[in-house]
Amino acid sequence: MLMLTVPKEEYLMIGKDIKITFLGGNNNQLRVMIDAPKEINIARGRAIQKRAVKRREAAKNRAEAPAVELS
């Protein structure tokens, strides 16, 4: 893991294709801009966690559903 303190508008390069620019922020929020190829999937951690919870709930509901007999 890498932890940095960076000034506003500083950027990081990840490989040759991904550029992360720090746009500043206030209080507990930081604004960043991510420039990456379209084939790179970028998702917020909150969105990933929300999807995982929905998948677990759906799996639980399927397991709890009564069996249906086919005639």
Gaussian input, Z-matrix of N, CA and C with variables (Angstrom, degrees):
# hf/3-21g

backbone

0 1
 N
 C     1     B1
 C     2     B2     1     A1
 N     3     B3     2     A2     1     D1
 C     4     B4     3     A3     2     D2
 C     5     B5     4     A4     3     D3
 N     6     B6     5     A5     4     D4
 C     7     B7     6     A6     5     D5
 C     8     B8     7     A7     6     D6
 N     9     B9     8     A8     7     D7
 C    10    B10     9     A9     8     D8
 C    11    B11    10    A10     9     D9
 N    12    B12    11    A11    10    D10
 C    13    B13    12    A12    11    D11
 C    14    B14    13    A13    12    D12
 N    15    B15    14    A14    13    D13
 C    16    B16    15    A15    14    D14
 C    17    B17    16    A16    15    D15
 N    18    B18    17    A17    16    D16
 C    19    B19    18    A18    17    D17
 C    20    B20    19    A19    18    D18
 N    21    B21    20    A20    19    D19
 C    22    B22    21    A21    20    D20
 C    23    B23    22    A22    21    D21
 N    24    B24    23    A23    22    D22
 C    25    B25    24    A24    23    D23
 C    26    B26    25    A25    24    D24
 N    27    B27    26    A26    25    D25
 C    28    B28    27    A27    26    D26
 C    29    B29    28    A28    27    D27
 N    30    B30    29    A29    28    D28
 C    31    B31    30    A30    29    D29
 C    32    B32    31    A31    30    D30
 N    33    B33    32    A32    31    D31
 C    34    B34    33    A33    32    D32
 C    35    B35    34    A34    33    D33
 N    36    B36    35    A35    34    D34
 C    37    B37    36    A36    35    D35
 C    38    B38    37    A37    36    D36
 N    39    B39    38    A38    37    D37
 C    40    B40    39    A39    38    D38
 C    41    B41    40    A40    39    D39
 N    42    B42    41    A41    40    D40
 C    43    B43    42    A42    41    D41
 C    44    B44    43    A43    42    D42
 N    45    B45    44    A44    43    D43
 C    46    B46    45    A45    44    D44
 C    47    B47    46    A46    45    D45
 N    48    B48    47    A47    46    D46
 C    49    B49    48    A48    47    D47
 C    50    B50    49    A49    48    D48
 N    51    B51    50    A50    49    D49
 C    52    B52    51    A51    50    D50
 C    53    B53    52    A52    51    D51
 N    54    B54    53    A53    52    D52
 C    55    B55    54    A54    53    D53
 C    56    B56    55    A55    54    D54
 N    57    B57    56    A56    55    D55
 C    58    B58    57    A57    56    D56
 C    59    B59    58    A58    57    D57
 N    60    B60    59    A59    58    D58
 C    61    B61    60    A60    59    D59
 C    62    B62    61    A61    60    D60
 N    63    B63    62    A62    61    D61
 C    64    B64    63    A63    62    D62
 C    65    B65    64    A64    63    D63
 N    66    B66    65    A65    64    D64
 C    67    B67    66    A66    65    D65
 C    68    B68    67    A67    66    D66
 N    69    B69    68    A68    67    D67
 C    70    B70    69    A69    68    D68
 C    71    B71    70    A70    69    D69
 N    72    B72    71    A71    70    D70
 C    73    B73    72    A72    71    D71
 C    74    B74    73    A73    72    D72
 N    75    B75    74    A74    73    D73
 C    76    B76    75    A75    74    D74
 C    77    B77    76    A76    75    D75
 N    78    B78    77    A77    76    D76
 C    79    B79    78    A78    77    D77
 C    80    B80    79    A79    78    D78
 N    81    B81    80    A80    79    D79
 C    82    B82    81    A81    80    D80
 C    83    B83    82    A82    81    D81
 N    84    B84    83    A83    82    D82
 C    85    B85    84    A84    83    D83
 C    86    B86    85    A85    84    D84
 N    87    B87    86    A86    85    D85
 C    88    B88    87    A87    86    D86
 C    89    B89    88    A88    87    D87
 N    90    B90    89    A89    88    D88
 C    91    B91    90    A90    89    D89
 C    92    B92    91    A91    90    D90
 N    93    B93    92    A92    91    D91
 C    94    B94    93    A93    92    D92
 C    95    B95    94    A94    93    D93
 N    96    B96    95    A95    94    D94
 C    97    B97    96    A96    95    D95
 C    98    B98    97    A97    96    D96
 N    99    B99    98    A98    97    D97
 C   100   B100    99    A99    98    D98
 C   101   B101   100   A100    99    D99
 N   102   B102   101   A101   100   D100
 C   103   B103   102   A102   101   D101
 C   104   B104   103   A103   102   D102
 N   105   B105   104   A104   103   D103
 C   106   B106   105   A105   104   D104
 C   107   B107   106   A106   105   D105
 N   108   B108   107   A107   106   D106
 C   109   B109   108   A108   107   D107
 C   110   B110   109   A109   108   D108
 N   111   B111   110   A110   109   D109
 C   112   B112   111   A111   110   D110
 C   113   B113   112   A112   111   D111
 N   114   B114   113   A113   112   D112
 C   115   B115   114   A114   113   D113
 C   116   B116   115   A115   114   D114
 N   117   B117   116   A116   115   D115
 C   118   B118   117   A117   116   D116
 C   119   B119   118   A118   117   D117
 N   120   B120   119   A119   118   D118
 C   121   B121   120   A120   119   D119
 C   122   B122   121   A121   120   D120
 N   123   B123   122   A122   121   D121
 C   124   B124   123   A123   122   D122
 C   125   B125   124   A124   123   D123
 N   126   B126   125   A125   124   D124
 C   127   B127   126   A126   125   D125
 C   128   B128   127   A127   126   D126
 N   129   B129   128   A128   127   D127
 C   130   B130   129   A129   128   D128
 C   131   B131   130   A130   129   D129
 N   132   B132   131   A131   130   D130
 C   133   B133   132   A132   131   D131
 C   134   B134   133   A133   132   D132
 N   135   B135   134   A134   133   D133
 C   136   B136   135   A135   134   D134
 C   137   B137   136   A136   135   D135
 N   138   B138   137   A137   136   D136
 C   139   B139   138   A138   137   D137
 C   140   B140   139   A139   138   D138
 N   141   B141   140   A140   139   D139
 C   142   B142   141   A141   140   D140
 C   143   B143   142   A142   141   D141
 N   144   B144   143   A143   142   D142
 C   145   B145   144   A144   143   D143
 C   146   B146   145   A145   144   D144
 N   147   B147   146   A146   145   D145
 C   148   B148   147   A147   146   D146
 C   149   B149   148   A148   147   D147
 N   150   B150   149   A149   148   D148
 C   151   B151   150   A150   149   D149
 C   152   B152   151   A151   150   D150
 N   153   B153   152   A152   151   D151
 C   154   B154   153   A153   152   D152
 C   155   B155   154   A154   153   D153
 N   156   B156   155   A155   154   D154
 C   157   B157   156   A156   155   D155
 C   158   B158   157   A157   156   D156
 N   159   B159   158   A158   157   D157
 C   160   B160   159   A159   158   D158
 C   161   B161   160   A160   159   D159
 N   162   B162   161   A161   160   D160
 C   163   B163   162   A162   161   D161
 C   164   B164   163   A163   162   D162
 N   165   B165   164   A164   163   D163
 C   166   B166   165   A165   164   D164
 C   167   B167   166   A166   165   D165
 N   168   B168   167   A167   166   D166
 C   169   B169   168   A168   167   D167
 C   170   B170   169   A169   168   D168
 N   171   B171   170   A170   169   D169
 C   172   B172   171   A171   170   D170
 C   173   B173   172   A172   171   D171
 N   174   B174   173   A173   172   D172
 C   175   B175   174   A174   173   D173
 C   176   B176   175   A175   174   D174
 N   177   B177   176   A176   175   D175
 C   178   B178   177   A177   176   D176
 C   179   B179   178   A178   177   D177
 N   180   B180   179   A179   178   D178
 C   181   B181   180   A180   179   D179
 C   182   B182   181   A181   180   D180
 N   183   B183   182   A182   181   D181
 C   184   B184   183   A183   182   D182
 C   185   B185   184   A184   183   D183
 N   186   B186   185   A185   184   D184
 C   187   B187   186   A186   185   D185
 C   188   B188   187   A187   186   D186
 N   189   B189   188   A188   187   D187
 C   190   B190   189   A189   188   D188
 C   191   B191   190   A190   189   D189
 N   192   B192   191   A191   190   D190
 C   193   B193   192   A192   191   D191
 C   194   B194   193   A193   192   D192
 N   195   B195   194   A194   193   D193
 C   196   B196   195   A195   194   D194
 C   197   B197   196   A196   195   D195
 N   198   B198   197   A197   196   D196
 C   199   B199   198   A198   197   D197
 C   200   B200   199   A199   198   D198
 N   201   B201   200   A200   199   D199
 C   202   B202   201   A201   200   D200
 C   203   B203   202   A202   201   D201
 N   204   B204   203   A203   202   D202
 C   205   B205   204   A204   203   D203
 C   206   B206   205   A205   204   D204
 N   207   B207   206   A206   205   D205
 C   208   B208   207   A207   206   D206
 C   209   B209   208   A208   207   D207
 N   210   B210   209   A209   208   D208
 C   211   B211   210   A210   209   D209
 C   212   B212   211   A211   210   D210

   B1=1.4506
   B2=1.5262
   B3=1.2983
   B4=1.4592
   B5=1.5169
   B6=1.3291
   B7=1.4630
   B8=1.5232
   B9=1.3246
   B10=1.4623
   B11=1.5174
   B12=1.3070
   B13=1.4527
   B14=1.5230
   B15=1.3275
   B16=1.4605
   B17=1.5206
   B18=1.3181
   B19=1.4619
   B20=1.5266
   B21=1.3163
   B22=1.4621
   B23=1.5223
   B24=1.3126
   B25=1.4615
   B26=1.5232
   B27=1.3186
   B28=1.4631
   B29=1.5234
   B30=1.3121
   B31=1.4602
   B32=1.5179
   B33=1.3172
   B34=1.4553
   B35=1.5136
   B36=1.2920
   B37=1.4599
   B38=1.5206
   B39=1.3247
   B40=1.4578
   B41=1.5200
   B42=1.3010
   B43=1.4562
   B44=1.5257
   B45=1.3187
   B46=1.4709
   B47=1.5175
   B48=1.3578
   B49=1.4564
   B50=1.5255
   B51=1.3190
   B52=1.4694
   B53=1.5258
   B54=1.3335
   B55=1.4639
   B56=1.5250
   B57=1.3258
   B58=1.4661
   B59=1.5151
   B60=1.3368
   B61=1.4674
   B62=1.5204
   B63=1.3207
   B64=1.4647
   B65=1.5216
   B66=1.3342
   B67=1.4575
   B68=1.5270
   B69=1.3051
   B70=1.4574
   B71=1.5064
   B72=1.3043
   B73=1.4443
   B74=1.5119
   B75=1.3225
   B76=1.4564
   B77=1.5240
   B78=1.3241
   B79=1.4634
   B80=1.5212
   B81=1.3156
   B82=1.4637
   B83=1.5198
   B84=1.3132
   B85=1.4560
   B86=1.5156
   B87=1.3136
   B88=1.4510
   B89=1.5242
   B90=1.3107
   B91=1.4667
   B92=1.5216
   B93=1.3101
   B94=1.4589
   B95=1.5198
   B96=1.3100
   B97=1.4608
   B98=1.5229
   B99=1.3227
   B100=1.4597
   B101=1.5153
   B102=1.3129
   B103=1.4626
   B104=1.5264
   B105=1.3296
   B106=1.4609
   B107=1.5181
   B108=1.3258
   B109=1.4655
   B110=1.5322
   B111=1.3234
   B112=1.4728
   B113=1.5204
   B114=1.3262
   B115=1.4640
   B116=1.5301
   B117=1.3208
   B118=1.4689
   B119=1.5204
   B120=1.3282
   B121=1.4540
   B122=1.5297
   B123=1.3333
   B124=1.4582
   B125=1.5242
   B126=1.3235
   B127=1.4599
   B128=1.5250
   B129=1.3221
   B130=1.4628
   B131=1.5220
   B132=1.3174
   B133=1.4560
   B134=1.5179
   B135=1.3238
   B136=1.4655
   B137=1.5282
   B138=1.3258
   B139=1.4623
   B140=1.5234
   B141=1.3142
   B142=1.4676
   B143=1.5235
   B144=1.3353
   B145=1.4624
   B146=1.5278
   B147=1.3293
   B148=1.4646
   B149=1.5319
   B150=1.3406
   B151=1.4689
   B152=1.5246
   B153=1.3362
   B154=1.4622
   B155=1.5260
   B156=1.3262
   B157=1.4673
   B158=1.5243
   B159=1.3194
   B160=1.4694
   B161=1.5279
   B162=1.3387
   B163=1.4714
   B164=1.5254
   B165=1.3425
   B166=1.4692
   B167=1.5256
   B168=1.3426
   B169=1.4667
   B170=1.5173
   B171=1.3304
   B172=1.4714
   B173=1.5239
   B174=1.3347
   B175=1.4628
   B176=1.5267
   B177=1.3202
   B178=1.4636
   B179=1.5278
   B180=1.3347
   B181=1.4671
   B182=1.5256
   B183=1.3456
   B184=1.4604
   B185=1.5210
   B186=1.3271
   B187=1.4723
   B188=1.5249
   B189=1.3234
   B190=1.4526
   B191=1.5315
   B192=1.2980
   B193=1.4767
   B194=1.5125
   B195=1.3430
   B196=1.4709
   B197=1.5367
   B198=1.3243
   B199=1.4648
   B200=1.5255
   B201=1.2993
   B202=1.4613
   B203=1.5217
   B204=1.3107
   B205=1.4655
   B206=1.5117
   B207=1.3000
   B208=1.4601
   B209=1.5223
   B210=1.3323
   B211=1.4649
   B212=1.5004
   A1=107.47
   A2=115.67
   A3=122.78
   A4=108.69
   A5=117.28
   A6=121.28
   A7=107.60
   A8=115.52
   A9=121.18
   A10=111.51
   A11=115.80
   A12=122.40
   A13=104.82
   A14=116.10
   A15=119.16
   A16=110.51
   A17=117.04
   A18=119.82
   A19=110.45
   A20=115.23
   A21=121.56
   A22=109.73
   A23=115.78
   A24=126.24
   A25=114.13
   A26=118.08
   A27=121.39
   A28=106.98
   A29=117.57
   A30=119.35
   A31=110.98
   A32=114.27
   A33=123.00
   A34=108.30
   A35=116.39
   A36=121.41
   A37=107.87
   A38=115.84
   A39=121.93
   A40=105.60
   A41=115.60
   A42=120.27
   A43=108.52
   A44=116.13
   A45=120.84
   A46=112.47
   A47=117.02
   A48=120.31
   A49=116.45
   A50=118.08
   A51=119.60
   A52=109.77
   A53=114.99
   A54=121.31
   A55=108.65
   A56=116.15
   A57=122.09
   A58=107.35
   A59=116.19
   A60=121.96
   A61=108.66
   A62=116.67
   A63=122.56
   A64=107.76
   A65=115.56
   A66=120.67
   A67=113.56
   A68=117.62
   A69=121.06
   A70=110.28
   A71=116.58
   A72=119.94
   A73=110.37
   A74=114.76
   A75=120.90
   A76=108.08
   A77=116.39
   A78=122.57
   A79=110.46
   A80=117.46
   A81=121.25
   A82=112.68
   A83=117.76
   A84=120.62
   A85=110.48
   A86=115.56
   A87=122.41
   A88=107.44
   A89=116.57
   A90=120.54
   A91=108.50
   A92=115.86
   A93=121.59
   A94=109.13
   A95=115.49
   A96=121.60
   A97=106.15
   A98=116.80
   A99=121.83
   A100=108.26
   A101=115.40
   A102=121.77
   A103=106.53
   A104=116.00
   A105=120.90
   A106=109.43
   A107=117.27
   A108=120.16
   A109=110.63
   A110=116.18
   A111=121.35
   A112=112.71
   A113=118.06
   A114=119.66
   A115=112.88
   A116=117.68
   A117=121.97
   A118=108.28
   A119=116.61
   A120=121.46
   A121=108.94
   A122=117.22
   A123=122.51
   A124=106.91
   A125=116.73
   A126=120.71
   A127=109.18
   A128=116.04
   A129=121.41
   A130=109.25
   A131=115.87
   A132=120.72
   A133=111.83
   A134=116.96
   A135=121.50
   A136=110.64
   A137=117.39
   A138=121.01
   A139=110.78
   A140=117.72
   A141=121.86
   A142=109.64
   A143=116.98
   A144=120.98
   A145=111.20
   A146=117.07
   A147=121.36
   A148=110.19
   A149=116.66
   A150=120.38
   A151=111.27
   A152=117.09
   A153=121.11
   A154=110.40
   A155=117.42
   A156=121.36
   A157=109.75
   A158=117.78
   A159=121.24
   A160=111.17
   A161=116.78
   A162=119.69
   A163=110.86
   A164=116.67
   A165=119.60
   A166=111.12
   A167=116.71
   A168=120.31
   A169=111.17
   A170=116.91
   A171=120.53
   A172=110.56
   A173=116.89
   A174=120.43
   A175=110.18
   A176=117.10
   A177=121.42
   A178=110.20
   A179=117.10
   A180=121.19
   A181=111.43
   A182=116.84
   A183=119.68
   A184=110.60
   A185=117.14
   A186=121.23
   A187=110.54
   A188=117.93
   A189=121.77
   A190=113.36
   A191=117.94
   A192=121.01
   A193=109.48
   A194=116.75
   A195=119.79
   A196=110.07
   A197=114.17
   A198=119.42
   A199=109.51
   A200=116.65
   A201=122.26
   A202=108.32
   A203=115.70
   A204=119.62
   A205=109.36
   A206=116.05
   A207=122.00
   A208=108.16
   A209=117.32
   A210=120.40
   A211=110.03
   D1=144.74
   D2=179.47
   D3=-119.39
   D4=127.31
   D5=176.83
   D6=-118.49
   D7=129.32
   D8=-176.51
   D9=-130.82
   D10=153.96
   D11=165.45
   D12=-112.29
   D13=121.65
   D14=-174.00
   D15=-129.05
   D16=147.90
   D17=175.04
   D18=-77.17
   D19=162.70
   D20=177.79
   D21=-55.73
   D22=139.88
   D23=178.89
   D24=70.44
   D25=7.73
   D26=170.58
   D27=-70.63
   D28=153.96
   D29=179.00
   D30=-137.28
   D31=159.66
   D32=175.19
   D33=-119.46
   D34=144.60
   D35=172.94
   D36=-109.88
   D37=132.65
   D38=173.73
   D39=-113.53
   D40=110.10
   D41=-172.61
   D42=64.65
   D43=-150.66
   D44=-179.71
   D45=-97.09
   D46=-12.14
   D47=-168.23
   D48=-111.95
   D49=-15.39
   D50=-172.84
   D51=-116.18
   D52=123.11
   D53=-179.71
   D54=-121.71
   D55=125.56
   D56=177.75
   D57=-113.07
   D58=118.51
   D59=-179.17
   D60=-108.92
   D61=131.70
   D62=178.71
   D63=-92.04
   D64=118.39
   D65=-173.87
   D66=-97.02
   D67=-2.42
   D68=-179.43
   D69=108.94
   D70=-169.60
   D71=-179.79
   D72=171.87
   D73=-174.38
   D74=176.97
   D75=-152.38
   D76=158.81
   D77=-178.75
   D78=46.85
   D79=-119.44
   D80=-177.35
   D81=-104.72
   D82=21.13
   D83=-178.68
   D84=-119.34
   D85=141.37
   D86=178.45
   D87=-128.55
   D88=133.18
   D89=177.97
   D90=-99.44
   D91=130.48
   D92=177.78
   D93=-130.90
   D94=154.26
   D95=174.77
   D96=-122.10
   D97=131.29
   D98=-179.05
   D99=-116.48
   D100=121.63
   D101=177.71
   D102=-111.52
   D103=113.15
   D104=-177.13
   D105=-146.01
   D106=159.22
   D107=176.47
   D108=-60.23
   D109=152.20
   D110=-177.57
   D111=-59.87
   D112=-29.01
   D113=-177.57
   D114=-77.04
   D115=-5.93
   D116=176.12
   D117=-88.22
   D118=122.69
   D119=179.37
   D120=-82.14
   D121=126.11
   D122=177.70
   D123=-121.32
   D124=123.86
   D125=-178.99
   D126=-140.62
   D127=143.35
   D128=175.43
   D129=-71.70
   D130=145.97
   D131=178.08
   D132=-57.34
   D133=-39.08
   D134=179.79
   D135=-61.04
   D136=-41.05
   D137=179.86
   D138=-67.81
   D139=-38.98
   D140=178.78
   D141=-63.65
   D142=-44.81
   D143=179.67
   D144=-63.64
   D145=-41.23
   D146=-179.44
   D147=-62.24
   D148=-43.28
   D149=178.43
   D150=-63.70
   D151=-39.19
   D152=179.87
   D153=-63.72
   D154=-41.25
   D155=178.53
   D156=-63.47
   D157=-44.44
   D158=179.36
   D159=-61.79
   D160=-40.59
   D161=179.18
   D162=-65.00
   D163=-42.65
   D164=178.92
   D165=-63.00
   D166=-42.45
   D167=179.08
   D168=-63.59
   D169=-41.42
   D170=179.43
   D171=-64.43
   D172=-41.69
   D173=178.93
   D174=-64.82
   D175=-40.84
   D176=178.97
   D177=-63.50
   D178=-43.57
   D179=179.52
   D180=-63.60
   D181=-38.62
   D182=177.95
   D183=-65.79
   D184=-38.93
   D185=-179.14
   D186=-68.78
   D187=-32.70
   D188=-178.67
   D189=-85.06
   D190=-13.10
   D191=-178.31
   D192=-67.88
   D193=140.53
   D194=179.41
   D195=-66.61
   D196=146.92
   D197=179.00
   D198=-68.57
   D199=143.03
   D200=179.24
   D201=-111.08
   D202=126.42
   D203=179.20
   D204=-86.89
   D205=135.74
   D206=176.68
   D207=-100.71
   D208=132.12
   D209=-178.75
   D210=-102.62

